[in-house]
């Protein structure tokens, strides 16, 4: 598996997002609990931002309405990157 740090920005984002979804599933199943309170806080903020219809820039403004979502999602994923790499390592050691 190629290190996410060596991937291009978009590929790295997709890889990290995929890891995040997998981590959430493993966390909910109780398979992986090695996450910090800060990680959980950032994750909850991310989920609320995605689910709550309030936006910094409303979607009805062409292009800009989606840009704020993309920027914040990218920022949240960036903040979660180290714990995601730790999870990826755990997952590889587990053989998945």
C-alpha positions in Angstrom: 0.0 0.0 0.0 1.4 3.4 -1.0 1.8 5.9 1.8 -1.1 8.5 1.6 1.5 11.3 2.0 3.0 10.3 -1.4 -0.4 10.4 -3.2 -1.7 13.4 -5.1 -4.0 15.7 -3.2 -7.2 14.3 -4.6 -6.2 10.7 -4.3 -4.9 11.4 -0.8 -8.3 12.9 0.2 -10.2 10.0 -1.3 -7.9 7.5 0.5 -8.3 9.3 3.8 -12.1 9.7 3.4 -12.3 5.9 2.7 -10.2 5.2 5.8 -12.5 7.5 7.8 -15.6 5.6 6.8 -13.9 2.3 7.6 -12.7 3.6 11.0 -16.2 4.7 11.8 -17.6 1.3 11.0 -14.9 -0.5 13.1 -15.5 2.0 15.9 -19.2 1.4 15.9 -18.7 -2.4 15.8 -16.3 -2.1 18.8 -13.4 -3.5 16.7 -11.2 -0.3 17.0 -11.3 2.0 20.0 -7.9 3.6 19.9 -9.1 7.1 19.2 -8.6 10.3 21.2 -11.3 12.5 22.5 -10.1 15.2 20.1 -10.5 12.8 17.2 -14.1 12.1 18.3 -14.8 15.8 18.7 -13.6 16.7 15.2 -15.5 13.7 13.8 -18.7 14.8 15.5 -18.2 18.4 14.2 -17.6 17.0 10.7 -20.8 14.9 10.8 -22.9 17.7 12.1 -21.6 20.1 9.5 -22.4 17.6 6.7 -25.9 16.8 8.1 -27.1 20.2 9.3 -28.4 22.3 6.4 -26.8 25.5 7.7 -23.8 26.6 5.6 -21.3 29.4 5.7 -22.1 30.0 2.1 -25.5 28.7 1.0 -25.6 26.1 -1.8 -27.8 28.3 -4.0 -24.9 30.5 -4.7 -23.3 28.8 -7.8 -19.9 27.2 -7.2 -19.1 29.1 -4.0 -21.9 27.3 -2.2 -20.0 24.0 -2.6 -16.6 25.4 -2.2 -17.0 26.1 1.6 -18.2 22.5 2.1 -15.2 21.2 0.2 -12.7 23.4 2.1 -14.1 22.4 5.5 -14.3 18.8 4.6 -10.7 18.9 3.4 -9.7 20.7 6.6 -11.4 18.2 8.9 -9.8 15.2 7.0 -6.4 16.9 7.3 -6.9 17.2 11.1 -7.8 13.5 11.2 -4.9 12.4 9.0 -2.5 11.2 11.7 -5.1 9.1 13.6 -6.3 7.7 10.2 -2.7 6.6 9.4 -2.5 4.9 12.8 -5.8 3.1 12.0 -4.5 2.1 8.6 -1.4 0.6 10.2 -3.6 -1.3 12.7 -5.8 -2.5 9.9 -2.7 -3.7 7.9 -1.3 -5.5 10.9 -4.7 -7.2 11.4 -4.5 -8.4 7.8 -7.3 -6.5 6.2 
